[in-house]
Amino acid sequence: MSRSRRILSKFRDLFRNNRAEEELAREVASHLTLLADDFECRGMSPEEARLAAKRAYGGEEQAKQAHRDERSLLWIEQTVQDLRYALRMLAKSPGFAAVAILTLGLGIGANTAIFSVIDAVMFRSLPAEDPQRLVIFGWNAHHQPKLRGHSLHGDCDDNDDTRDCAFSVPFYETLRSRTNLFSGVTAFAGPFEVGFSGNGPANIARGEYVSGDFFSTVGAKTILGRPLGRADDAPAASPAIVLDYRYWQRAFGADPAAVGRAVRLNNVDAAIVGVAEPGFTSLTPGKSQDFFMPLSLAKRVQNERWGTEYSLSDPAIWWVVLAGRLQPGVSVEQAQAEATTLFHAEVLDAAKPIFSDGDQPVLRLLPAREALNGESSQIAAMLEVIMTAVGFVLLIACANVAGLILARSANRQKELAMRQALGAGRARIARQLLTESLVLATTGGALGILVAVWGVRALTKLISSGLDQAFPFVIAPDWRVLAFTGGVTLATGILCGLAPSFRSARADLTPSLRENVSSIPGGASQGGRRVRLGDALVVAQVALSVVVLVGAGLLVRTLHKLQTLDPGFDTHNVLLFGIHPSLAGYTDHQTVQLYRQLQERFEALPGVVSASYSEDALLSQSWSAEDVHLDDAPPKSNANTATLQVGLDFFRTMRIPVLAGRVFTPADFASAEATNAAMTVAEAAAASGNPAKAAHPKTEPQPASVPVLVNQAFARKYFPNQNPVGRHMGNKQEDEPATGPQPGYLIVGIAADTKYARLRRAILPTMFLPLVGNSAHFELRTAGDPTALVKQVRDIVAQADNNVPLFDVRTQTQQIEQTLYQERLMSRLSSFFAILALILACIGLYGLLSYEVARRTRELGIRTALGAQRRELMRLVVRRGLLLALAGAIIGIATAMAVTRLMAAMLYSVRPYDPATFAGVGILLVLVALAACSIPARRAMRIDPMVALRYE
């Protein structure tokens, strides 16, 4: 018989064992019958012949077993036997099995939940067709380009002026028309806030500008209607939009009749022509939008700050991201070489070069998944820290279960010794014990999947609680999550059972059969060994828990520092909300009048102490900056300053002290409005290429300088040891001659330093200007609960103009809490897992001491009989527990001092080796260790010497 047929026969025998046994019995009986007949022919009686046949054949059972070994796959049968035996043994110890499975389930489930989030944030493929052929255009150079406008929208993680992925619309059109290496090239930007009406009250919606070939290039489809196409890019095309699937469900109730409905985007009528498929959220991970609108609508919707037509025609305004789909067979290097030629012609050989030859601009093509990181780059570091903490929790759980298995195997020494005496090899016994741990881990992994499902929901809800929108990543199990869970389960089973299995298999055979206490691992025979396996496991658990506790303590201290930080203004009883009149078609002059009207009406509300407004709310994570030229500075040597446009009574409302000079007056706003209008006309003329209109002869009266207040940081940096009040500053000086009026700024006051965009950011030199246009965030200081005024505020805005939407309604305290959501989330999660790690370590210490007390019952009974006091027995047990905890704490603190240095960027005003945190963790550990030692110590005190000696 060939080898393959023999193997096939053995596999068949696995599934017809009863039939094979019957055939084997008949075959053995046939051999015995033939032998007996032969002996009878020689003259023996039937009885003598039967006995002679058995003697000649040998043992029947031995023959059968030899045949079984020959016909079967022995390792499979032994594995099945091991599994059956493991299940029977675990069923005999339901308490042990329940604790071990629950411990492993928590560890595996927590790791799977965190990995599910990490998988969705960092590893999930883009929702595009064949994303491997989709590339994103980027650039880098030695110096920043000479641009008239530049904007990034969080698609690429390039916080550098010398590289990013923004380009001009003319360059996109050049790529689309002059290269054949791409099957499609598309441009997109945003999302932008747009006034959206036609579906109930006016509100703010987020629209993404996309070129007409966006859907075809990306490979996204619609479930209703049609996608946008090249025809929608035509300037004369009827405005059309495609709704995002989730926005369609949320705002339109998933009504199919929404397709074809007319809506208004700011002041532009548009038709809904389709609804995107559910699987397509956004090309950039973590970003979301409410609808897609053609790039051509930037001329009419007018929410780009560089004007209506210039953002689409000016090669020096970079604000769109470009994506291309490679033709089959075209390499990235080929496409990059051809695109680089077009790029250099655009930025080096144009009439007004954007780069110089020395800047050495380089165009680069990157895979879309690598280039578009979006929101994932902001929370990746947080998830990595949490994953590390959860990994430590799993290691502690493994050590805990290993300790339980070790203690349990000590009570099975007679059983294991008996199996060895009957012929079982040590490797066979070790494999049996390892199988039991794998069964525990597998069951714990199954429980872990349930824990992970709950954990993912809890994590998603917790993360979303600090955001203005739903969690932007889609978390769903896939092969990576399942592979991770399977790998963790297998590794956990091996880690839990490897050391205890081999330790038990090496037990001394003779004393184990005598049931002598010294035969037990860790017993008297091993008393001279300085480090025992159970002790090492407990020390490891304590050390790992200390590392997690210290990390959590540092994050909690950071959150406390930020929450108690003085931002420089009074954050209590302030209501914030935003309005955007320009979305409803307001001019700057109309906007100023609306703001003044609303401010007067808000101040008249009962309970309102004062009211004002500013371009950005303080600590909203938004900020602006620009360059100014100090009058006594060298030419073209500009000073950079943060800027904030504010309304009348802003400093009084926010309670920011004005230390010198004065605050703004109504005359300052009128002057700033006139100056802003003159400069806007000149800039528009210059951008249109009409220098005659842009010129401003010296004989014409110059607009008045814009009155500004500066903060203390500005005064200290640019006017050291001087009083800047009354000083003049010029507009930014560049290489190209300035066009239009250059009135500059006049400092009229100095305000105290305040935090601007973020609590973490150091206070920057800041210049406050009168707000005479643009959107605004109102600030209402109240005498009581500011949220009680929300309805009245909405009514006042609706009465002024129902087409002006209200957004971002919250208190200043809620605003600060939102900016700290990542710190709060990390401190909560790390604290939870640190407490879980500490509880597991406490259980491990308690289990070891309880086992020690049970093992040393005879010894403690003899000590009591010889006169030892009960408190001495208690001291004996507690001292051993504290020594183990102390050893683990020392190792853990040393490890934590090395590990926490990696967290330095996440901390604020707290050192990675903060003494208060380390001391607090040490005190907590001592208290928990005492609690873990108390129950076994009390049990030792209650040992009756007569009962203990009689038991032995």
Salt bridges, closest charged atoms under 4 A:
ASP13 OD1 - ARG16 NH2 3.25
GLU21 OE2 - ARG68 NE 2.76
GLU21 OE2 - ARG71 NH2 2.98
GLU23 OE2 - ARG16 NH1 3.97
GLU23 OE2 - ARG19 NE 3.51
ASP38 OD2 - ARG42 NH2 3.02
GLU47 OE2 - ARG50 NH2 2.46
ASP82 OD1 - ARG428 NH1 2.62
ASP82 OD2 - ARG431 NE 3.41
ASP119 OD2 - ARG124 NH2 2.93
ASP119 OD1 - ARG480 NE 2.54
ASP130 OD2 - ARG133 NE 2.81
ASP155 OD1 - LYS287 NZ 3.07
ASP158 OD1 - ARG163 NE 3.77
ASP158 OD2 - ARG364 NH2 3.85
ASP164 OD2 - HIS150 NE2 2.69
ASP213 OD2 - ARG176 NH1 3.87
ASP232 OD2 - ARG226 NH1 3.01
ASP233 OD2 - ARG176 NH1 3.70
ASP255 OD2 - ARG261 NH2 3.83
ASP269 OD1 - ARG264 NH1 2.83
ASP290 OD1 - ARG250 NH2 3.11
ASP314 OD1 - ARG148 NH2 2.79
ASP359 OD1 - HIS143 ND1 2.95
GLU415 OE1 - ARG412 NE 2.97
GLU436 OE1 - ARG408 NH1 3.25
GLU436 OE1 - ARG412 NH1 2.98
ASP468 OD1 - ARG810 NH2 3.04
ASP478 OD2 - ARG124 NE 3.50
ASP478 OD2 - ARG480 NH2 2.95
ASP535 OD2 - ARG532 NE 3.59
ASP535 OD1 - ARG880 NH2 2.57
ASP570 OD1 - HIS572 ND1 3.17
ASP570 OD2 - ARG655 NH1 2.89
ASP570 OD2 - ARG781 NH1 3.35
GLU603 OE2 - ARG652 NH2 3.93
ASP631 OD2 - HIS728 ND1 2.99
ASP632 OD2 - ARG727 NH2 3.93
ASP649 OD2 - ARG652 NH2 3.36
ASP668 OD2 - ARG662 NH1 2.61
GLU673 OE2 - HIS589 ND1 2.62
GLU700 OE1 - HIS696 NE2 3.66
GLU734 OE2 - LYS732 NZ 3.53
ASP735 OD1 - LYS636 NZ 3.50
ASP753 OD2 - ARG716 NH2 2.88
ASP795 OD2 - LYS791 NZ 3.27
ASP808 OD2 - HIS777 NE2 3.66
ASP808 OD1 - ARG810 NH2 3.82
GLU817 OE1 - ARG824 NH1 2.94
GLU823 OE2 - ARG760 NE 2.65
GLU852 OE1 - ARG855 NH2 2.58
GLU852 OE2 - ARG880 NH2 3.69
GLU859 OE2 - ARG856 NH2 2.66
GLU859 OE2 - ARG863 NE 3.08
ASP914 OD2 - ARG557 NE 3.05
